[in-house]
Amino acid sequence: MHRVVALVRPGQSTFELACAAQVFGVERYAFGVCAERPGPIPTLAGYDMLVTNGLDALDRADTVVVPGWLPVEEPPSSEVVEALRRTHSRGARVVSICSGAFALAHAGLLDGRRAATHWALADELAARFPGVQVDPDVLYVDHGDVATSAGAGAGIDLCMHLVRSDQGARYAAHVARTMVMPPHREGGQLQYSAPPHPEQIDGTLAPLLEWVTERLGEPVTVESMAAQEGVSARTLARRFADQLGTSPGQWLLAQRVATAQDLLESSDLPLDAVARRVGLSSATNLRRRFLAVLGTTPGAYRRAFRARSR
């Protein structure tokens, strides 16, 4: 089993910890918690957690999660810094949720790299660690060995992304269904840092998104989506930007690629057939889109996840 260990500290945010526990506390992962000083750990929710494992638990982890680091003005101890560096050096994946990026930055794991944290903390992270390329908009950044997420809810997005990378799109969709949430959320976090526009309340896109996902194999276009909504393409683009933080075309492509991932994992359909089922017309177009979105080819993706399932 893939072993995931969360490093908690006094004043622990329970939501950030729960993001990791809920996603990784399933059958293909073994989830645990550790602290620098085992014992009762106070939480921000007004109760203590009893943590029995110390920092040596990080030495046995395949993935280490830092689910927040508050207050951000308080640096981790030299022991915690050394433990994070040692964990990373031996090849484990190190992940932060929300303010946890500050702990990773103190350990030097973000130097020269893009990173995410809560939009309200982005300026402070950039000012205190000028070697870190802070992206204030994205929901998460994954470098493979190190990954960071934006505000607390984006921790779920990152954890789901990691499950999808580890286990494939179909298993990630299964986990998402058990949590009653989408397996992938489009857009960035800046859409949540401003007051909602009227369209977000009065013009929800949910019925249109459902209509599109039922017709991915058909020649759906941005224009036909706008016609279905009874609005202009410009108005539709504005609603997508307001509600999802992306464009209609980008959202549509993401759905087609995600559905192709599922078909590649779960069927023996030829690439041309997969392409037609998801509305990408041909194997050539499927390869081009797959490479642009995922950085790999459909064939390589299928081989990788077929090998993991054996």
N, C-alpha and C positions, 0 to 999 in steps of 0.2 A: 504493500500500500504506500501511496505517496503521503509522507508525513508533513503536516502543516503545524507549526507552533507559533502562537501569538505571544509577543513580548508585551506584558502589561506593566503599569506603574501606578503608584498612589495617585488618586484623582483620575482614575481611568474612566473614559467615556464608554458607557455600556453599549451605545448604539454602534459605534465603530467596531467594537469587539464582536457584537452580534452579527454584523455584516459578514465577517469572515467565518464565524462559527456556523451560521446558517447555511452558507454556500459550501463550505468545506466539511461540515459535519455530516457527510453522507457516505454511502457505502464504498466509494472508490478512494476515499481519503481517510487518514487518521488524524484527528484534530486534538491539539492540546494547548495548554497555556503555561507560561513560565514568568517569573519575575526576578529581578536582581536580588531581592531579599524575600524568599518565600515566607508565607504567612498570610494574615489578613491584609487585603489590599482594599483601601477605601475607593469607592466609585463616586462619580458625580451624581448618581441616582439616589444617594443617601444610604447605601448599604455596603457592607464589606464582602469581598470575594475571598475565599480561602484558596490560595495558590500554593501547591506543594512542590512544584519544580523550580529549580534555580536556572541560572544562565547556561549550565551544562546541557540543558535540554536542547539548546540551539545547535549543539554539535551533532545531534541525531536527526535534525530536520532537513527535509528536502526543500521546503519553502518556509521562510520566516516572515511573519506579518507584524508590522508595528502599527497597531490600530489607534493612531492618534498620539500626540505628545504635548500634553498641557501641564503647566503653562509653557508656551514656546520659548519664553525668555530663560527657562531653566535648562541648561545643557545636560545631556546624559553624562554619567560618570565615565571615567576612563575605562572601568571594567566593562560597561555596556558598549562603549565605542569599540573596544578591542574584540568583544564577542561578536559584534556585527561584522567587523572587518574579517575576523577569522572565518565566520560563517560564509561570507561572500567568497573569500579566497579559496575555500575548499570546493566551491562550485554550487552551493545552494542558492536558490532564488530568494532575493530579499525584496519585500513589498511594503509600501507604506499606504495608509489610508488617512486622508485629510492632513492634519497637522503632523502626522508621523513622518512626513518628508523632512522636518527639521532634524529628527534623530539621524536619518540617513545622510543628511547634509553634514552634520557634525562628524560623522564617521568617514566623510570623504567619498562616499559611494555615488554622489551626484555630480562630482566635479567634471566640468566640460560636457555635461549632458542636459537634455531637456528634462523637465520635471514638472509635475502638477501638485498643487495643494489647493485648499479652499480659496476662492477668489478674494475673500477679505484678508487673507494672509499672504497673497502672492507678492505684493510689494515688499513686505517685511522679509520674506524669504530671499528675494532678489537682492535686497540691500545688505542683508547680513552675510550672504554667500554669493558674492559677485561671480564666482566661477560656475554657478548653476544657471542654466538657461530656463528660467521659469516661464511656463506658458500659462497665462491666467484664464484661458478659455476652455481648453480641452477637459474632458471628463477623466482621462487617464493617459499615462505615457508608459509604454512597455518596451524595455530594451532587451528583454529576454532574461538577463541575469538580475536586473533591477527594474522595479515597476513602482509607479507612484500614482495616486488617485487624487482627485479634487475633493470637494466637501463630502461630508459623511455619506450621503446617499450614493455618491459616485464610487464609494468603496464597493458597493454591490456590483456596479457596472464592471469595475476592474476584476473583482473575484470571478464574475461570470465569464469575462473574457479569458481569464487564466484557465478556467475549467474547459472552455471551448478549445483553447490551445492544447491543453493536456489530453482531453478525452474526446474531442470532436463536437461538431455542431448538434448532432442528435442527442447526445448525452446532456449537453448544456441546455438544450430545449426541455429535456425531461426535468432537470433541476429547476429550471425557470417555472415550469408548470406547477411543480410542488409548492413553489413560493408565490404562485399566482401573480406573475410579473412577466414582462417581455424579456426574451433572452438577450436582446440587444437594444440599447437606447441610442437614438440618433442625436447629433448636435453636440454643443459644448455647454459649459456651465454658466457662461455669461447671460444666457437666456433666463437664468433664475436670479440674477443679481439685480434686476430692474423690475419695477412694478409691471404686472401683466397688462398687455394691450387688450382692448375690448374683444378683439377676435379670439383671444384665448378662452374667453368665457362664452361669447355668443356664437362663435363659429367653429366649434370643435371639429377637428379633422377625422375623428375616430370612425364615423361611418364611411368616409372616403377611403381610409386606409384599409378597412375591412373589405370594401368593394374591390380594391386593387389586388390585395393578397389572394383573393379568390380567382383572379384572372391573370396571374403572372404569365401563363402560357400564351395569352392573347397579345395582339399588338397594341398594348396600352402605351399611350404617350402622355406627355405633360398636357398637351392640348385636349386629349380625351378626358384626362383627369379634371381639367378646368371645366370642361363641358358638363361632366357628371355633377360637379359642384354648382354649376350655373354661374360661374364667375369668369373673369378674364384670366389669362395665364399670369399676368402681372399680379393680380390680386391673390391668386393661388400661391405664387412664389412668396408674397409677403406673409401669408398665413403660415406657410411652412417655416419661414425664418422665425416668426414670432413663437410658434408652438413647438417646433422640433429643432430649431437652430441649424437647419440644413435646407437645401433646395429640393423641389419635387423630383428632379432628375437624379440627384445623388441618393435620395431616399429609395427611389424605385430600383436603382442599380443595386443598392445594398440588399434589398429584399430578394432580388433575383440571384445574387451571388450566395446569399445565405441558404436559399432553397436548393441551389446547385450543390452546396456543401453537403446538405442532408442526403440528396440523391446519390452523390458520389460515395458516401459512407455506407448507405443502406441498400444499394442496388448494384446490379451489374450492367446497367444501361450503358450503351455506347455514348461517347461524348456528344455526338450529334443529337442523340435523343434527349440527353440531359439539357443541352442548349435549347432545344425546341420547347421542352416542358417549362422552362423558366423564362422564355421570351427573349433569348439571346441569339436565336436564328441559326447559328452554326457553331461547330466545334472551334473554328478559328476565332470567332468573336468571343466564345466562352473563354478560350485560353487568354486572349488579350485582356478581357475584363478581369479575369481571375488574377492574372499577374499584376495588374494595376492596383487592385484592391487588397490582395492578400500576399503579394510578393512571391507567389509560387504558381505552378501550373496545376490544372485539374488532375492530370495523371500522377504527379508527385504527391498531391494532396490525398488522392485515393489510396496510393500505395502506403503512405505513412499511416493513415488511420486504419487500413485493413491490417497492417502489421501489428498495430497496437491492440487490435481486437482479438488477435489470436492468443 
